[in-house]
Amino acid sequence: MVQTGAINGYPDLTFKPNNSITRAEFVSILVKALKLKASESRAFDDTTGQWAKDSIGGGRSFGNCRRF
């Protein structure tokens, strides 16, 4: 997953495999792993300003995310 770019750690260059994964992180990994195109559309009202909003929109446009 790291070699494909689906998982790349945190902006501070750390990797925290023992931490719980957030919904945003999971959707981001899923979209990257399945090579779905991230969408710039607003998928859900609560994703405005969310760092993973494009991945969430991409997941929703392909039917992978019905509720966030």
C-alpha positions in Angstrom: 0.0 0.0 0.0 2.9 2.4 0.7 4.6 1.6 -2.6 1.3 2.3 -4.6 0.9 5.7 -2.7 -2.4 4.6 -1.0 -0.8 5.1 2.4 1.8 7.7 2.9 1.7 8.6 6.6 1.2 12.0 8.2 2.4 15.5 7.1 5.1 15.4 9.8 6.5 12.3 8.1 5.4 9.9 10.9 3.5 6.6 10.5 1.3 5.5 13.3 0.2 1.9 12.6 -1.2 1.4 16.1 -3.5 4.5 16.0 -7.2 4.1 15.2 -8.0 5.1 11.6 -10.5 7.9 11.0 -13.2 7.8 8.4 -11.5 10.4 6.4 -8.2 8.5 6.4 -10.0 5.2 5.4 -11.8 6.9 2.5 -8.6 8.6 1.4 -6.8 5.2 1.4 -9.7 3.5 -0.4 -9.9 6.1 -3.2 -6.1 5.9 -3.7 -5.9 2.1 -3.6 -8.8 1.7 -6.1 -7.3 4.5 -8.2 -10.6 6.4 -8.2 -10.5 10.0 -9.3 -11.0 12.4 -6.4 -13.9 14.8 -7.0 -13.8 18.5 -6.1 -17.5 18.5 -5.6 -18.9 18.9 -2.1 -20.1 15.4 -1.2 -21.5 16.1 2.2 -22.3 19.2 4.1 -19.8 18.4 6.9 -16.8 18.0 4.6 -16.4 21.7 3.7 -12.9 22.5 4.6 -12.1 18.9 5.5 -8.6 17.8 4.3 -10.0 14.7 2.7 -13.1 16.3 1.1 -11.9 15.5 -2.5 -11.3 11.8 -1.6 -14.7 11.7 0.1 -16.3 13.2 -3.0 -14.5 10.7 -5.2 -15.7 7.8 -3.0 -19.2 9.0 -3.1 -19.3 9.5 -6.9 -18.3 5.9 -7.3 -20.9 4.7 -4.7 -18.3 3.7 -2.1 -19.4 6.3 0.4 -23.1 6.8 1.0 -22.9 8.4 4.5 -19.9 10.1 6.0 
